[in-house]
Amino acid sequence: MIQSAAKNHLGGTDYVTNTYNFRGKLLTSTRVHTPATGAAITIVVIDRPGYF
């Protein structure tokens, strides 16, 4: 798992968390976009073929 954080253009913070299998293939990528005020938005991308 690798996680990064960065300030976004709205003055809030974006967090990106990636999970990988043992061969290094990306399994999931989760991005949480948080503005300075208001609710966070979460986007999850799942690579389905990685589970078969």
NUMI-390338 format. One record per residue: residue in one letter; x, z, y negated of N, C-alpha, C, O, CB in turn. Coordinates in Angstrom, 1 decimal. Each point is the difference from the previous one (the first is absolute). Glycine has a CB too. Example, Ala and Ser with C-alpha at 12.3 -4.5 7.8 and 13.67 -1.06 7.14 Angstrom:
BEGIN
<atom resn="A" n_u="13.2" n_w="7.8" n_v="5.7" ca_u="-0.9" ca_w="0.0" ca_v="-1.2" c_u="0.9" c_w="0.0" c_v="-1.2" o_u="1.0" o_w="0.7" o_v="0.0" cb_u="-2.9" cb_w="0.5" cb_v="1.2"/>
<atom resn="S" n_u="1.5" n_w="-1.9" n_v="-2.3" ca_u="0.9" ca_w="0.0" ca_v="-1.1" c_u="-0.8" c_w="0.8" c_v="-1.1" o_u="0.5" o_w="0.1" o_v="-1.1" cb_u="0.7" cb_w="-2.3" cb_v="1.7"/>
This chain:
BEGIN
<atom resn="M" n_u="0.9" n_w="0.0" n_v="1.2" ca_u="-0.9" ca_w="0.0" ca_v="-1.2" c_u="0.9" c_w="0.0" c_v="-1.2" o_u="1.0" o_w="0.7" o_v="-0.1" cb_u="-2.9" cb_w="0.5" cb_v="1.3"/>
<atom resn="I" n_u="1.5" n_w="-2.0" n_v="-2.2" ca_u="0.7" ca_w="-0.1" ca_v="-1.3" c_u="-1.0" c_w="0.2" c_v="-1.1" o_u="-1.0" o_w="-0.7" o_v="0.1" cb_u="2.9" cb_w="-0.8" cb_v="0.9"/>
<atom resn="Q" n_u="-1.6" n_w="2.4" n_v="-1.9" ca_u="-1.0" ca_w="0.1" ca_v="-1.1" c_u="0.8" c_w="-0.1" c_v="-1.3" o_u="1.1" o_w="0.5" o_v="-0.2" cb_u="-2.5" cb_w="1.0" cb_v="1.6"/>
<atom resn="S" n_u="0.8" n_w="-2.2" n_v="-2.4" ca_u="0.5" ca_w="-0.1" ca_v="-1.3" c_u="-1.0" c_w="0.3" c_v="-1.1" o_u="-1.2" o_w="-0.1" o_v="0.3" cb_u="2.8" cb_w="-1.6" cb_v="0.5"/>
<atom resn="A" n_u="-1.1" n_w="2.2" n_v="-1.9" ca_u="-0.9" ca_w="0.3" ca_v="-1.1" c_u="0.5" c_w="-0.6" c_v="-1.3" o_u="1.2" o_w="-0.1" o_v="-0.2" cb_u="-1.8" cb_w="2.3" cb_v="1.3"/>
<atom resn="A" n_u="-0.3" n_w="-2.7" n_v="-2.0" ca_u="0.4" ca_w="-0.6" ca_v="-1.2" c_u="-1.1" c_w="0.2" c_v="-1.1" o_u="-1.1" o_w="0.0" o_v="0.4" cb_u="2.6" cb_w="-1.7" cb_v="0.9"/>
<atom resn="K" n_u="-1.1" n_w="1.7" n_v="-2.5" ca_u="-1.0" ca_w="0.1" ca_v="-1.1" c_u="-0.6" c_w="-1.4" c_v="-0.1" o_u="0.7" o_w="-1.0" o_v="0.1" cb_u="0.6" cb_w="2.8" cb_v="-1.3"/>
<atom resn="N" n_u="-2.6" n_w="-1.8" n_v="0.9" ca_u="-0.7" ca_w="-1.3" ca_v="-0.2" c_u="-0.3" c_w="-0.3" c_v="-1.5" o_u="0.3" o_w="0.9" o_v="-0.8" cb_u="-1.3" cb_w="-0.6" cb_v="3.1"/>
<atom resn="H" n_u="0.4" n_w="-1.4" n_v="-2.6" ca_u="-0.3" ca_w="-0.4" ca_v="-1.3" c_u="-1.0" c_w="0.8" c_v="-0.7" o_u="-0.2" o_w="-0.1" o_v="-1.2" cb_u="0.8" cb_w="-2.2" cb_v="1.9"/>
<atom resn="L" n_u="-1.4" n_w="3.1" n_v="0.0" ca_u="-1.0" ca_w="0.9" ca_v="-0.5" c_u="0.4" c_w="1.4" c_v="-0.3" o_u="-0.7" o_w="0.8" o_v="-0.4" cb_u="-0.9" cb_w="-2.2" cb_v="1.6"/>
<atom resn="G" n_u="2.9" n_w="1.6" n_v="-1.0" ca_u="0.6" ca_w="1.4" ca_v="-0.2" c_u="-0.2" c_w="0.9" c_v="1.1" o_u="0.4" o_w="1.2" o_v="-0.1" cb_u="-0.9" cb_w="-1.5" cb_v="-2.2"/>
<atom resn="G" n_u="0.0" n_w="-0.2" n_v="3.4" ca_u="-0.1" ca_w="0.8" ca_v="1.2" c_u="1.1" c_w="-0.3" c_v="1.0" o_u="1.1" o_w="-0.5" o_v="-0.4" cb_u="-3.6" cb_w="0.5" cb_v="0.1"/>
<atom resn="T" n_u="2.2" n_w="0.2" n_v="1.6" ca_u="1.0" ca_w="-0.1" ca_v="1.0" c_u="-0.5" c_w="-0.9" c_v="1.2" o_u="-1.2" o_w="0.2" o_v="0.4" cb_u="2.3" cb_w="2.0" cb_v="-1.1"/>
<atom resn="D" n_u="-0.3" n_w="-3.0" n_v="1.2" ca_u="-0.3" ca_w="-0.8" ca_v="1.2" c_u="0.8" c_w="0.5" c_v="1.2" o_u="1.2" o_w="0.2" o_v="-0.2" cb_u="-1.8" cb_w="-2.2" cb_v="-1.2"/>
<atom resn="Y" n_u="0.0" n_w="2.3" n_v="2.5" ca_u="0.7" ca_w="0.4" ca_v="1.2" c_u="-0.2" c_w="-1.1" c_v="1.1" o_u="-1.1" o_w="-0.4" o_v="0.2" cb_u="0.9" cb_w="2.9" cb_v="-0.8"/>
<atom resn="V" n_u="1.3" n_w="-2.9" n_v="1.2" ca_u="-0.1" ca_w="-1.0" ca_v="1.1" c_u="0.7" c_w="0.6" c_v="1.2" o_u="1.1" o_w="0.5" o_v="0.0" cb_u="-1.1" cb_w="-2.4" cb_v="-1.6"/>
<atom resn="T" n_u="-0.8" n_w="2.0" n_v="2.7" ca_u="0.5" ca_w="0.5" ca_v="1.3" c_u="-0.1" c_w="-1.0" c_v="1.0" o_u="-1.0" o_w="-0.6" o_v="0.3" cb_u="0.3" cb_w="2.9" cb_v="-0.9"/>
<atom resn="N" n_u="1.8" n_w="-2.7" n_v="1.3" ca_u="0.1" ca_w="-1.0" ca_v="1.0" c_u="0.4" c_w="0.7" c_v="1.3" o_u="0.9" o_w="0.8" o_v="0.0" cb_u="-0.3" cb_w="-2.6" cb_v="-1.6"/>
<atom resn="T" n_u="-1.3" n_w="1.4" n_v="2.7" ca_u="0.4" ca_w="0.5" ca_v="1.3" c_u="0.4" c_w="-1.2" c_v="0.9" o_u="-0.5" o_w="-1.1" o_v="-0.1" cb_u="-1.1" cb_w="3.1" cb_v="-0.1"/>
<atom resn="Y" n_u="2.6" n_w="-1.7" n_v="1.0" ca_u="0.6" ca_w="-1.1" ca_v="0.8" c_u="0.0" c_w="0.4" c_v="1.5" o_u="0.0" o_w="1.2" o_v="0.3" cb_u="1.4" cb_w="-1.9" cb_v="-2.2"/>
<atom resn="N" n_u="-1.3" n_w="-0.2" n_v="2.8" ca_u="0.2" ca_w="0.3" ca_v="1.4" c_u="1.5" c_w="0.1" c_v="0.3" o_u="0.8" o_w="-0.1" o_v="-0.9" cb_u="-3.0" cb_w="-1.1" cb_v="1.6"/>
<atom resn="F" n_u="2.6" n_w="1.5" n_v="0.5" ca_u="1.4" ca_w="0.2" ca_v="0.4" c_u="0.8" c_w="-1.3" c_v="-0.2" o_u="1.2" o_w="0.1" o_v="-0.1" cb_u="-1.9" cb_w="1.7" cb_v="1.7"/>
<atom resn="R" n_u="0.1" n_w="-2.9" n_v="-1.6" ca_u="0.7" ca_w="-1.3" ca_v="-0.2" c_u="0.2" c_w="-0.4" c_v="-1.5" o_u="0.6" o_w="-1.0" o_v="-0.3" cb_u="-1.4" cb_w="0.3" cb_v="2.5"/>
<atom resn="G" n_u="0.2" n_w="1.5" n_v="-3.1" ca_u="0.0" ca_w="-0.2" ca_v="-1.4" c_u="-1.1" c_w="-0.9" c_v="-0.5" o_u="0.1" o_w="-0.4" o_v="-1.2" cb_u="2.3" cb_w="0.6" cb_v="1.4"/>
<atom resn="K" n_u="-3.4" n_w="-0.5" n_v="0.6" ca_u="-1.1" ca_w="-0.8" ca_v="-0.5" c_u="-1.0" c_w="0.9" c_v="-0.8" o_u="-0.3" o_w="1.1" o_v="0.4" cb_u="0.5" cb_w="-2.6" cb_v="1.6"/>
<atom resn="L" n_u="-0.6" n_w="1.0" n_v="-3.1" ca_u="-1.0" ca_w="0.8" ca_v="-0.9" c_u="-1.3" c_w="0.1" c_v="0.7" o_u="-0.6" o_w="-1.0" o_v="0.5" cb_u="1.8" cb_w="0.1" cb_v="-2.5"/>
<atom resn="L" n_u="-1.7" n_w="2.2" n_v="2.1" ca_u="-1.3" ca_w="0.2" ca_v="0.7" c_u="-1.1" c_w="0.2" c_v="-1.1" o_u="-1.0" o_w="-0.6" o_v="0.1" cb_u="2.2" cb_w="1.6" cb_v="1.9"/>
<atom resn="T" n_u="-0.9" n_w="-0.1" n_v="-3.0" ca_u="-1.0" ca_w="0.3" ca_v="-1.0" c_u="0.7" c_w="0.1" c_v="-1.4" o_u="1.2" o_w="0.4" o_v="0.0" cb_u="-2.7" cb_w="0.7" cb_v="1.7"/>
<atom resn="S" n_u="0.8" n_w="-1.5" n_v="-2.7" ca_u="0.5" ca_w="0.2" ca_v="-1.4" c_u="-1.1" c_w="0.6" c_v="-0.8" o_u="-1.1" o_w="-0.6" o_v="-0.1" cb_u="2.7" cb_w="-1.4" cb_v="0.3"/>
<atom resn="T" n_u="-1.4" n_w="3.2" n_v="-0.7" ca_u="-1.0" ca_w="0.7" ca_v="-0.8" c_u="0.4" c_w="0.1" c_v="-1.4" o_u="1.1" o_w="0.5" o_v="-0.3" cb_u="-1.9" cb_w="0.8" cb_v="2.3"/>
<atom resn="R" n_u="0.0" n_w="-1.7" n_v="-3.0" ca_u="0.3" ca_w="0.1" ca_v="-1.4" c_u="-1.0" c_w="0.9" c_v="-0.6" o_u="-1.2" o_w="-0.3" o_v="0.1" cb_u="2.3" cb_w="-2.0" cb_v="-0.2"/>
<atom resn="V" n_u="-0.7" n_w="3.3" n_v="-0.6" ca_u="-0.9" ca_w="0.9" ca_v="-0.8" c_u="0.3" c_w="-0.2" c_v="-1.5" o_u="1.1" o_w="0.3" o_v="-0.4" cb_u="-1.3" cb_w="1.4" cb_v="2.3"/>
<atom resn="H" n_u="-0.7" n_w="-2.3" n_v="-2.6" ca_u="0.1" ca_w="-0.3" ca_v="-1.4" c_u="-0.7" c_w="1.1" c_v="-0.8" o_u="-1.2" o_w="0.1" o_v="0.1" cb_u="1.4" cb_w="-2.6" cb_v="0.3"/>
<atom resn="T" n_u="0.5" n_w="3.3" n_v="-1.2" ca_u="-0.6" ca_w="1.1" ca_v="-0.7" c_u="0.2" c_w="-0.3" c_v="-1.5" o_u="1.2" o_w="0.0" o_v="-0.5" cb_u="-0.8" cb_w="1.6" cb_v="2.4"/>
<atom resn="P" n_u="-1.4" n_w="-1.8" n_v="-2.7" ca_u="0.1" ca_w="-0.1" ca_v="-1.5" c_u="0.3" c_w="1.4" c_v="-0.6" o_u="-0.2" o_w="1.0" o_v="0.7" cb_u="-1.3" cb_w="-3.1" cb_v="-0.7"/>
<atom resn="A" n_u="1.9" n_w="2.1" n_v="-1.2" ca_u="0.2" ca_w="1.3" ca_v="-0.7" c_u="-1.3" c_w="0.9" c_v="0.0" o_u="0.1" o_w="1.2" o_v="0.1" cb_u="1.7" cb_w="-2.3" cb_v="-1.6"/>
<atom resn="T" n_u="-2.9" n_w="0.4" n_v="1.3" ca_u="-1.3" ca_w="0.7" ca_v="0.1" c_u="-0.9" c_w="-0.8" c_v="0.9" o_u="0.1" o_w="-1.2" o_v="0.1" cb_u="0.1" cb_w="2.2" cb_v="-2.4"/>
<atom resn="G" n_u="-1.0" n_w="-0.3" n_v="3.1" ca_u="-1.0" ca_w="-0.7" ca_v="0.8" c_u="0.4" c_w="0.2" c_v="1.5" o_u="1.0" o_w="0.7" o_v="0.3" cb_u="-1.5" cb_w="-2.3" cb_v="-2.1"/>
<atom resn="A" n_u="-0.3" n_w="1.0" n_v="2.6" ca_u="0.2" ca_w="0.1" ca_v="1.5" c_u="1.1" c_w="-1.0" c_v="0.5" o_u="0.2" o_w="-1.0" o_v="-0.5" cb_u="-2.6" cb_w="1.7" cb_v="0.7"/>
<atom resn="A" n_u="3.0" n_w="-0.3" n_v="0.9" ca_u="1.0" ca_w="-0.8" ca_v="0.7" c_u="-0.7" c_w="-1.1" c_v="0.8" o_u="-1.1" o_w="0.2" o_v="0.5" cb_u="2.7" cb_w="1.8" cb_v="-0.4"/>
<atom resn="I" n_u="-0.9" n_w="-3.1" n_v="0.1" ca_u="-0.5" ca_w="-1.1" ca_v="0.8" c_u="1.0" c_w="-0.1" c_v="1.2" o_u="1.2" o_w="-0.1" o_v="-0.3" cb_u="-2.3" cb_w="-1.1" cb_v="-1.7"/>
<atom resn="T" n_u="0.6" n_w="1.2" n_v="3.2" ca_u="0.9" ca_w="-0.2" ca_v="1.2" c_u="-0.3" c_w="-1.3" c_v="0.7" o_u="-1.1" o_w="-0.4" o_v="0.2" cb_u="1.1" cb_w="2.9" cb_v="0.1"/>
<atom resn="I" n_u="1.1" n_w="-3.2" n_v="-0.1" ca_u="-0.1" ca_w="-1.3" ca_v="0.7" c_u="0.9" c_w="0.1" c_v="1.3" o_u="1.1" o_w="0.4" o_v="-0.1" cb_u="-1.4" cb_w="-1.7" cb_v="-2.1"/>
<atom resn="V" n_u="-0.4" n_w="1.0" n_v="3.4" ca_u="0.7" ca_w="0.1" ca_v="1.2" c_u="0.0" c_w="-1.3" c_v="0.7" o_u="-1.0" o_w="-0.7" o_v="0.1" cb_u="0.4" cb_w="3.1" cb_v="0.2"/>
<atom resn="V" n_u="1.8" n_w="-2.9" n_v="0.1" ca_u="0.2" ca_w="-1.3" ca_v="0.7" c_u="0.5" c_w="0.4" c_v="1.4" o_u="1.0" o_w="0.6" o_v="0.2" cb_u="-0.5" cb_w="-1.9" cb_v="-2.3"/>
<atom resn="I" n_u="-1.2" n_w="0.8" n_v="3.2" ca_u="0.4" ca_w="0.3" ca_v="1.3" c_u="0.3" c_w="-1.4" c_v="0.7" o_u="-0.8" o_w="-0.9" o_v="-0.1" cb_u="-0.6" cb_w="3.0" cb_v="0.2"/>
<atom resn="D" n_u="2.6" n_w="-2.1" n_v="0.5" ca_u="0.3" ca_w="-1.3" ca_v="0.8" c_u="-0.5" c_w="0.2" c_v="1.4" o_u="0.7" o_w="0.6" o_v="0.8" cb_u="1.4" cb_w="-1.0" cb_v="-2.2"/>
<atom resn="R" n_u="-3.3" n_w="-0.1" n_v="1.7" ca_u="-0.6" ca_w="0.2" ca_v="1.3" c_u="0.8" c_w="-0.5" c_v="1.2" o_u="0.1" o_w="0.7" o_v="1.0" cb_u="-2.2" cb_w="-0.9" cb_v="-2.2"/>
<atom resn="P" n_u="2.8" n_w="-1.0" n_v="1.1" ca_u="0.7" ca_w="-0.4" ca_v="1.2" c_u="1.1" c_w="0.9" c_v="0.4" o_u="0.5" o_w="0.0" o_v="1.1" cb_u="-0.9" cb_w="-2.3" cb_v="-1.8"/>
<atom resn="G" n_u="0.9" n_w="3.2" n_v="-0.2" ca_u="1.0" ca_w="1.0" ca_v="0.3" c_u="-0.4" c_w="1.0" c_v="1.0" o_u="0.8" o_w="0.7" o_v="0.6" cb_u="0.1" cb_w="-1.1" cb_v="-2.8"/>
<atom resn="Y" n_u="-2.2" n_w="0.6" n_v="2.4" ca_u="-0.5" ca_w="1.0" ca_v="0.9" c_u="-0.3" c_w="-0.5" c_v="1.5" o_u="-0.2" o_w="0.8" o_v="0.8" cb_u="-0.8" cb_w="0.3" cb_v="-2.8"/>
<atom resn="F" n_u="1.2" n_w="-2.4" n_v="2.2" ca_u="-0.3" ca_w="-0.6" ca_v="1.3" c_u="1.3" c_w="-0.2" c_v="0.8" o_u="-0.1" o_w="-0.5" o_v="1.1" cb_u="-1.9" cb_w="-0.6" cb_v="-2.0"/>
